[in-house]
Each structure stands twice: as C-alpha cells, then as structure tokens.
Amino acid sequence: MLPTRFALLAAVTLLLPTAARAADPEPNAAPAADAAYKKEIDAFRQERIDGLKRPDGWLSLVGLFWLQEGDNRFGSGAENRVIFPEGSAPEVAGKFVRHGDKVSVEAAAGSGLTSDGKPVGRMDLAIDADAKGPTRLELGSLRFYLIRRGDRLGVRVKDTNSALVKNFPGIDTYPTRADWRFEAKFEPYVPVKKVPVPNILGQIDDTSSAGAVVFEFGGKTYRLDGLGEPGEGLFLIFADDTNGGETYGAGRFLDTDPPKDGKVVVDFNKAYNPPCAFTAFATCPLPPKQNRLDLRVEAGEKKFAGDPHH
C-alpha cells in the first residue's frame, strides 16, 4: 500500500504567504503571524501523535507473517506460522488456508475469533488491495488482516494493548521555521509518469506521479517527484543529508494539498517519519533515487528514540 495510505493526517489549510519569508514584516504584524504559524504546526503535530496512538494506529503493530501455500496455523504457540504475543490468544486459535491468491480462515473451536463483532467459523478473506479493504479479524485485544506485497500475502497483526501505544514517549522535532515552507512550482507530467518506488522488502512498485514540485533554498533549485494522480494531493517520499543522524535513516514522508494554478505548498515542518521508524513489521516505501536531496532538511520530525532497527 502506497502513497496517501501511509498519511495519517489531513493537510492543515492555514498557511503563511510566501512573501512573509522574504520581506521584513511590519513590527506589529510579525509576532501574530509567527504565533499563528507555530500554532498551526503544533496542532498538526498533536494530531499526528493522536493518530499514532489510536488503538489501530501504527504503534499497535506487533507482527507481520508471510503465508505459505496450504495451511498456516495461528495462535500464541511458538510452533505456529502466525505467532501472536504470549498470553494474547489460545496456543492454537485456528489456521489460514492459502491456495494461490485465495485465503480463508478456519477458527479452532472455542477460540473466540470474530469479524465485525460476529463469531467466525470459516470464511474467505479479502486483502488490503481489494476495493473495500481487507477482512478484519478480532481475537481479544488483537486485530489482524491480510496484506499483499507483490506476490506475497501476509497477516498484519495489531494489538490494542501494545506497550508502545500505552508508553509512547512522543517524537522529537526541529523547531518550527517558516523558511522551510515553500510555495513550490508544480510541473505536471502529461501523461502521468510511472515512478519506480522501492520498499524495504526489496520490491519495486511502479507508482503514478502527477508531477514534480520545484523549490529554491539557499540559492539552489531542488526537485521532488510527487506520487498521486492528477487533481489529488501529492505524497512526497524524500531523503536528505540529515538521514541516519538526526532523522530516520530511510527518509521521511510529506503530504501536500492538490496543486493549484501551477503552484503547490510544500511545508517541511510537516515532514513525518514512515511507520518503519516505529515498528519492524511495516513494509514502507523508500525514496525514489531522484528524490534524494543534496540538502540538510532541518525541519519536521527527527529520529524516534525507540527506533526498532537499532
């Protein structure tokens, strides 16, 4: 799943005019404008934290298990193909049965497995790529469903009692700076361009790009391909020279509103970490090679102290 599915927040529409960065503000206007902009970014960041801490947010992700052909038992027992956290489920709660691209679930007697609040005996399952989304299964505090990545089908497991949800320490960020907000030029691709986007599994997904955003900083011009279809907001996956030090090593994400009149606001104060910064069980896209900026983007979220990869 790509683009705006990983975006947990809606864009905030209160923005400073570009001229506020370039010209000296009037003595009485600057504090109000600065306060309003900081308030906007603070609200964005709080909404971001609230989204992560939802019972079904990324912090609740506790497992990802790839299915083999045939039977795949699930439960808390260590011999299962899909292993739930200790004490969260019966040792064997049932099995997933895969035949090619089709997967069904069969619950063990008395397991308590439900879907949409209704008991499950046996049922065929939809996956995350289906039009209506995946079939969601529940077992105690666990929520799990099928995802497809290339030719692989896996079970993504979330736990509403996840320790990270309960004890999340928050995310360090750079100070809010209005000079990291750009009214960028939007250069559309006609026809829509297909951009090869790698992910952490080593797969490549050709993803639609409606166009590129172009902005200037420090006297140099920079360009990023935006993912998404024409008329939509853009999803930017970018890398920069802070990665691996002050920020997450695999890059960061940024969403925009739909471009208008050849322009699009790109606000790096709203750059955020991918789910992989918080859990080893996400399948995040990585920045396309053309989206690697020779620049230190000292704005937005910094590296999460509890990075699961270190």
DAVENVEN-V395577 format. One record per residue. N is the residue number from 1. PHI is phi in degrees with one decimal (999 if undefined). OMEGA is omega in whole degrees, 0 to 359 (999 if undefined). D_LAST is the distance of its C-alpha to the last C-alpha in Angstrom with 2 decimals. Layout:
n=N phi=PHI omega=OMEGA d_last=D_LAST
n=N phi=PHI omega=OMEGA d_last=D_LAST
This chain:
n=1 phi=999 omega=186 d_last=24.80
n=2 phi=-124.1 omega=185 d_last=24.64
n=3 phi=30.4 omega=194 d_last=25.85
n=4 phi=-69.4 omega=175 d_last=26.90
n=5 phi=-66.5 omega=175 d_last=25.74
n=6 phi=-71.1 omega=184 d_last=22.21
n=7 phi=-76.0 omega=185 d_last=24.13
n=8 phi=-97.6 omega=188 d_last=24.27
n=9 phi=-131.3 omega=172 d_last=26.77
n=10 phi=-85.8 omega=178 d_last=30.27
n=11 phi=-65.6 omega=177 d_last=31.08
n=12 phi=-92.0 omega=192 d_last=32.93
n=13 phi=-95.2 omega=180 d_last=36.27
n=14 phi=-80.4 omega=187 d_last=37.14
n=15 phi=-134.4 omega=176 d_last=36.48
n=16 phi=-76.0 omega=174 d_last=37.84
n=17 phi=-64.5 omega=182 d_last=40.29
n=18 phi=-56.1 omega=184 d_last=39.17
n=19 phi=-60.2 omega=181 d_last=42.02
n=20 phi=-64.6 omega=179 d_last=40.50
n=21 phi=-83.3 omega=190 d_last=38.00
n=22 phi=-93.3 omega=185 d_last=40.66
n=23 phi=-101.1 omega=174 d_last=43.65
n=24 phi=-70.1 omega=181 d_last=44.29
n=25 phi=-72.4 omega=174 d_last=44.48
n=26 phi=-67.2 omega=187 d_last=47.56
n=27 phi=-51.8 omega=184 d_last=47.30
n=28 phi=-89.9 omega=184 d_last=47.46
n=29 phi=-87.2 omega=188 d_last=45.40
n=30 phi=-59.9 omega=182 d_last=42.09
n=31 phi=-59.7 omega=181 d_last=40.97
n=32 phi=-65.3 omega=180 d_last=41.69
n=33 phi=-65.5 omega=180 d_last=39.93
n=34 phi=-62.6 omega=180 d_last=36.84
n=35 phi=-64.9 omega=180 d_last=36.77
n=36 phi=-65.4 omega=181 d_last=37.23
n=37 phi=-67.1 omega=178 d_last=34.44
n=38 phi=-62.7 omega=178 d_last=31.99
n=39 phi=-62.0 omega=178 d_last=33.15
n=40 phi=-60.8 omega=182 d_last=32.45
n=41 phi=-68.0 omega=177 d_last=28.86
n=42 phi=-60.1 omega=179 d_last=28.31
n=43 phi=-65.7 omega=177 d_last=29.79
n=44 phi=-58.8 omega=183 d_last=27.60
n=45 phi=-68.0 omega=178 d_last=24.42
n=46 phi=-67.4 omega=178 d_last=25.81
n=47 phi=-63.9 omega=177 d_last=26.70
n=48 phi=-61.1 omega=179 d_last=23.22
n=49 phi=-62.5 omega=179 d_last=21.80
n=50 phi=-60.1 omega=179 d_last=24.70
n=51 phi=-65.5 omega=178 d_last=23.96
n=52 phi=-62.8 omega=185 d_last=20.36
n=53 phi=-88.4 omega=175 d_last=21.69
n=54 phi=-58.7 omega=180 d_last=24.53
n=55 phi=-55.1 omega=180 d_last=24.88
n=56 phi=-109.8 omega=180 d_last=24.22
n=57 phi=-75.2 omega=185 d_last=21.64
n=58 phi=-64.7 omega=180 d_last=18.17
n=59 phi=-68.8 omega=180 d_last=16.77
n=60 phi=-86.2 omega=184 d_last=19.01
n=61 phi=-72.8 omega=185 d_last=17.51
n=62 phi=-122.7 omega=181 d_last=16.79
n=63 phi=-170.9 omega=173 d_last=17.57
n=64 phi=-145.6 omega=186 d_last=18.64
n=65 phi=-130.8 omega=182 d_last=21.03
n=66 phi=-87.1 omega=185 d_last=23.07
n=67 phi=-86.5 omega=172 d_last=26.74
n=68 phi=-95.9 omega=176 d_last=28.95
n=69 phi=-64.7 omega=180 d_last=32.65
n=70 phi=92.2 omega=187 d_last=34.72
n=71 phi=-81.8 omega=177 d_last=33.72
n=72 phi=-136.9 omega=182 d_last=30.22
n=73 phi=-70.3 omega=176 d_last=30.39
n=74 phi=-134.3 omega=181 d_last=28.26
n=75 phi=155.9 omega=183 d_last=27.88
n=76 phi=-85.1 omega=180 d_last=25.93
n=77 phi=-70.1 omega=184 d_last=27.01
n=78 phi=-69.3 omega=182 d_last=24.58
n=79 phi=-87.6 omega=181 d_last=27.10
n=80 phi=-73.5 omega=173 d_last=26.95
n=81 phi=-73.2 omega=178 d_last=25.67
n=82 phi=-111.7 omega=188 d_last=24.27
n=83 phi=-107.0 omega=178 d_last=22.79
n=84 phi=-86.9 omega=178 d_last=22.89
n=85 phi=-55.4 omega=182 d_last=21.30
n=86 phi=-55.5 omega=177 d_last=23.38
n=87 phi=82.5 omega=183 d_last=26.53
n=88 phi=-91.8 omega=185 d_last=26.29
n=89 phi=-160.2 omega=173 d_last=28.83
n=90 phi=-58.3 omega=180 d_last=31.39
n=91 phi=-57.3 omega=171 d_last=30.30
n=92 phi=-127.9 omega=183 d_last=31.81
n=93 phi=-102.6 omega=180 d_last=32.46
n=94 phi=152.4 omega=179 d_last=33.69
n=95 phi=-150.1 omega=169 d_last=32.84
n=96 phi=-95.7 omega=179 d_last=32.11
n=97 phi=-117.5 omega=181 d_last=34.58
n=98 phi=-106.0 omega=171 d_last=33.78
n=99 phi=-128.8 omega=183 d_last=36.60
n=100 phi=64.4 omega=180 d_last=35.46
n=101 phi=-91.2 omega=182 d_last=34.48
n=102 phi=-105.4 omega=179 d_last=35.96
n=103 phi=-134.2 omega=173 d_last=34.22
n=104 phi=-122.4 omega=176 d_last=35.92
n=105 phi=-122.8 omega=177 d_last=34.91
n=106 phi=-127.7 omega=183 d_last=37.03
n=107 phi=-83.6 omega=173 d_last=36.52
n=108 phi=-72.8 omega=180 d_last=37.39
n=109 phi=-57.4 omega=177 d_last=40.38
n=110 phi=74.8 omega=183 d_last=39.60
n=111 phi=-69.7 omega=183 d_last=35.91
n=112 phi=87.0 omega=180 d_last=36.33
n=113 phi=-66.2 omega=178 d_last=34.72
n=114 phi=-135.3 omega=172 d_last=35.80
n=115 phi=-143.5 omega=184 d_last=35.55
n=116 phi=59.5 omega=179 d_last=36.82
n=117 phi=80.8 omega=182 d_last=37.92
n=118 phi=-108.6 omega=181 d_last=40.17
n=119 phi=-59.0 omega=180 d_last=40.00
n=120 phi=-115.8 omega=170 d_last=38.86
n=121 phi=-101.1 omega=174 d_last=40.56
n=122 phi=-138.9 omega=176 d_last=39.97
n=123 phi=-158.9 omega=173 d_last=39.14
n=124 phi=-79.1 omega=188 d_last=38.08
n=125 phi=-115.8 omega=170 d_last=34.87
n=126 phi=-86.2 omega=180 d_last=34.19
n=127 phi=-113.3 omega=185 d_last=30.86
n=128 phi=-64.4 omega=181 d_last=28.94
n=129 phi=-80.8 omega=180 d_last=30.76
n=130 phi=-69.6 omega=186 d_last=34.15
n=131 phi=-55.6 omega=182 d_last=36.24
n=132 phi=-96.5 omega=180 d_last=36.07
n=133 phi=83.4 omega=185 d_last=32.44
n=134 phi=-80.5 omega=169 d_last=31.26
n=135 phi=-73.1 omega=183 d_last=32.98
n=136 phi=-99.7 omega=181 d_last=31.03
n=137 phi=-109.2 omega=181 d_last=31.18
n=138 phi=-129.9 omega=176 d_last=30.86
n=139 phi=-150.7 omega=186 d_last=30.62
n=140 phi=61.5 omega=179 d_last=30.44
n=141 phi=-86.0 omega=183 d_last=27.45
n=142 phi=-90.3 omega=174 d_last=25.94
n=143 phi=-130.6 omega=184 d_last=26.47
n=144 phi=-147.2 omega=185 d_last=25.94
n=145 phi=-162.3 omega=184 d_last=27.29
n=146 phi=-91.4 omega=172 d_last=27.35
n=147 phi=-126.7 omega=175 d_last=25.60
n=148 phi=-114.2 omega=172 d_last=26.59
n=149 phi=-133.3 omega=186 d_last=24.49
n=150 phi=64.8 omega=178 d_last=26.94
n=151 phi=-96.6 omega=182 d_last=28.70
n=152 phi=-101.1 omega=174 d_last=26.09
n=153 phi=-116.7 omega=183 d_last=26.73
n=154 phi=-135.1 omega=177 d_last=24.17
n=155 phi=-107.6 omega=176 d_last=24.15
n=156 phi=-93.5 omega=186 d_last=21.85
n=157 phi=-117.5 omega=175 d_last=21.70
n=158 phi=-120.3 omega=181 d_last=21.47
n=159 phi=-130.1 omega=181 d_last=22.23
n=160 phi=-66.2 omega=176 d_last=24.17
n=161 phi=-99.9 omega=181 d_last=23.31
n=162 phi=-54.5 omega=179 d_last=19.54
n=163 phi=-62.0 omega=181 d_last=18.12
n=164 phi=-68.8 omega=176 d_last=15.97
n=165 phi=-62.3 omega=184 d_last=19.30
n=166 phi=-73.1 omega=189 d_last=21.04
n=167 phi=-118.0 omega=183 d_last=18.66
n=168 phi=-60.6 omega=184 d_last=17.07
n=169 phi=-85.2 omega=183 d_last=16.90
n=170 phi=95.1 omega=184 d_last=17.56
n=171 phi=-128.7 omega=175 d_last=16.28
n=172 phi=-74.2 omega=180 d_last=17.03
n=173 phi=-135.8 omega=171 d_last=19.38
n=174 phi=-72.5 omega=174 d_last=21.52
n=175 phi=-59.7 omega=179 d_last=25.13
n=176 phi=-68.0 omega=179 d_last=27.45
n=177 phi=-133.8 omega=183 d_last=29.47
n=178 phi=-67.4 omega=180 d_last=32.29
n=179 phi=-76.6 omega=172 d_last=32.19
n=180 phi=-97.6 omega=174 d_last=29.04
n=181 phi=-106.8 omega=185 d_last=31.26
n=182 phi=-122.3 omega=164 d_last=33.32
n=183 phi=-90.2 omega=188 d_last=36.31
n=184 phi=-83.4 omega=172 d_last=35.37
n=185 phi=-78.2 omega=177 d_last=37.78
n=186 phi=-106.0 omega=179 d_last=37.37
n=187 phi=-110.7 omega=184 d_last=38.44
n=188 phi=-70.6 omega=173 d_last=39.04
n=189 phi=-100.1 omega=178 d_last=38.85
n=190 phi=-127.9 omega=1 d_last=42.13
n=191 phi=-73.3 omega=178 d_last=41.73
n=192 phi=-56.5 omega=182 d_last=38.19
n=193 phi=-90.1 omega=173 d_last=35.75
n=194 phi=-97.1 omega=182 d_last=33.30
n=195 phi=-107.3 omega=175 d_last=29.88
n=196 phi=-71.0 omega=181 d_last=27.60
n=197 phi=-113.6 omega=178 d_last=24.24
n=198 phi=-78.2 omega=172 d_last=21.42
n=199 phi=-130.6 omega=186 d_last=18.75
n=200 phi=-70.3 omega=177 d_last=15.44
n=201 phi=-86.0 omega=183 d_last=17.70
n=202 phi=87.1 omega=179 d_last=19.54
n=203 phi=-90.4 omega=178 d_last=22.57
n=204 phi=-121.0 omega=179 d_last=24.79
n=205 phi=-120.8 omega=176 d_last=26.66
n=206 phi=-75.8 omega=188 d_last=29.71
n=207 phi=-115.1 omega=182 d_last=29.66
n=208 phi=-67.6 omega=173 d_last=32.59
n=209 phi=-125.5 omega=180 d_last=32.61
n=210 phi=-76.2 omega=181 d_last=35.58
n=211 phi=166.7 omega=181 d_last=35.19
n=212 phi=-113.8 omega=172 d_last=33.36
n=213 phi=-103.9 omega=183 d_last=32.92
n=214 phi=-128.4 omega=181 d_last=34.03
n=215 phi=-141.8 omega=179 d_last=33.61
n=216 phi=-116.4 omega=176 d_last=34.24
n=217 phi=-150.2 omega=179 d_last=32.27
n=218 phi=60.3 omega=178 d_last=33.26
n=219 phi=81.9 omega=178 d_last=36.14
n=220 phi=-117.9 omega=180 d_last=34.14
n=221 phi=-101.6 omega=181 d_last=34.07
n=222 phi=-127.2 omega=186 d_last=30.96
n=223 phi=-140.2 omega=177 d_last=30.90
n=224 phi=-133.5 omega=172 d_last=28.63
n=225 phi=-75.9 omega=178 d_last=29.60
n=226 phi=-99.0 omega=180 d_last=29.66
n=227 phi=-88.0 omega=181 d_last=29.20
n=228 phi=136.2 omega=181 d_last=31.90
n=229 phi=-93.5 omega=178 d_last=35.62
n=230 phi=-55.2 omega=180 d_last=38.50
n=231 phi=88.3 omega=180 d_last=39.27
n=232 phi=-99.1 omega=167 d_last=35.79
n=233 phi=-66.1 omega=183 d_last=33.13
n=234 phi=-97.6 omega=175 d_last=30.63
n=235 phi=-111.1 omega=182 d_last=26.95
n=236 phi=-105.2 omega=172 d_last=25.17
n=237 phi=-110.0 omega=187 d_last=21.85
n=238 phi=-134.9 omega=173 d_last=21.19
n=239 phi=-119.0 omega=177 d_last=19.01
n=240 phi=-151.7 omega=188 d_last=19.81
n=241 phi=-75.9 omega=174 d_last=19.25
n=242 phi=-88.1 omega=185 d_last=16.94
n=243 phi=-62.1 omega=179 d_last=14.15
n=244 phi=88.7 omega=176 d_last=11.01
n=245 phi=-112.2 omega=181 d_last=12.44
n=246 phi=-84.2 omega=182 d_last=13.95
n=247 phi=-122.8 omega=183 d_last=13.26
n=248 phi=-56.1 omega=188 d_last=10.99
n=249 phi=-63.2 omega=184 d_last=10.71
n=250 phi=-95.6 omega=178 d_last=12.80
n=251 phi=96.7 omega=182 d_last=15.58
n=252 phi=-137.5 omega=180 d_last=17.33
n=253 phi=-113.1 omega=176 d_last=20.39
n=254 phi=-156.3 omega=178 d_last=23.81
n=255 phi=-108.4 omega=175 d_last=26.99
n=256 phi=-127.6 omega=167 d_last=30.56
n=257 phi=-73.7 omega=176 d_last=33.99
n=258 phi=-59.9 omega=176 d_last=36.37
n=259 phi=-59.7 omega=180 d_last=37.79
n=260 phi=-143.6 omega=178 d_last=41.31
n=261 phi=53.8 omega=177 d_last=44.03
n=262 phi=75.8 omega=180 d_last=41.78
n=263 phi=-127.3 omega=175 d_last=39.24
n=264 phi=-153.3 omega=179 d_last=35.92
n=265 phi=-80.2 omega=176 d_last=33.99
n=266 phi=-118.0 omega=185 d_last=30.44
n=267 phi=-115.5 omega=183 d_last=28.78
n=268 phi=-70.2 omega=172 d_last=25.35
n=269 phi=-63.5 omega=179 d_last=25.30
n=270 phi=-103.2 omega=175 d_last=24.62
n=271 phi=-67.0 omega=184 d_last=21.65
n=272 phi=-135.0 omega=182 d_last=18.96
n=273 phi=-73.2 omega=172 d_last=15.47
n=274 phi=-71.2 omega=179 d_last=15.55
n=275 phi=-54.7 omega=182 d_last=14.90
n=276 phi=-63.8 omega=176 d_last=11.80
n=277 phi=-70.3 omega=185 d_last=10.14
n=278 phi=-111.8 omega=185 d_last=10.92
n=279 phi=-145.9 omega=177 d_last=11.07
n=280 phi=-82.5 omega=188 d_last=10.27
n=281 phi=-109.5 omega=175 d_last=14.09
n=282 phi=-93.9 omega=183 d_last=15.35
n=283 phi=-124.9 omega=192 d_last=16.96
n=284 phi=-73.5 omega=169 d_last=16.75
n=285 phi=-72.6 omega=179 d_last=19.08
n=286 phi=-111.0 omega=181 d_last=18.07
n=287 phi=-62.8 omega=170 d_last=20.31
n=288 phi=-59.0 omega=186 d_last=23.49
n=289 phi=-58.9 omega=180 d_last=24.02
n=290 phi=-75.3 omega=179 d_last=26.83
n=291 phi=-101.0 omega=176 d_last=24.64
n=292 phi=-99.1 omega=186 d_last=22.63
n=293 phi=-85.4 omega=173 d_last=24.13
n=294 phi=-84.7 omega=191 d_last=24.94
n=295 phi=-165.6 omega=173 d_last=24.52
n=296 phi=-92.1 omega=179 d_last=22.31
n=297 phi=-87.5 omega=184 d_last=22.42
n=298 phi=-90.3 omega=181 d_last=22.09
n=299 phi=-155.4 omega=178 d_last=22.69
n=300 phi=84.9 omega=184 d_last=21.17
n=301 phi=-75.1 omega=173 d_last=17.79
n=302 phi=-94.3 omega=182 d_last=15.07
n=303 phi=-63.7 omega=176 d_last=11.28
n=304 phi=-74.0 omega=184 d_last=10.56
n=305 phi=-60.9 omega=181 d_last=9.50
n=306 phi=-97.3 omega=181 d_last=8.10
n=307 phi=-45.0 omega=185 d_last=5.91
n=308 phi=-71.4 omega=183 d_last=5.58
n=309 phi=-91.7 omega=181 d_last=3.82
n=310 phi=-127.7 omega=999 d_last=0.00
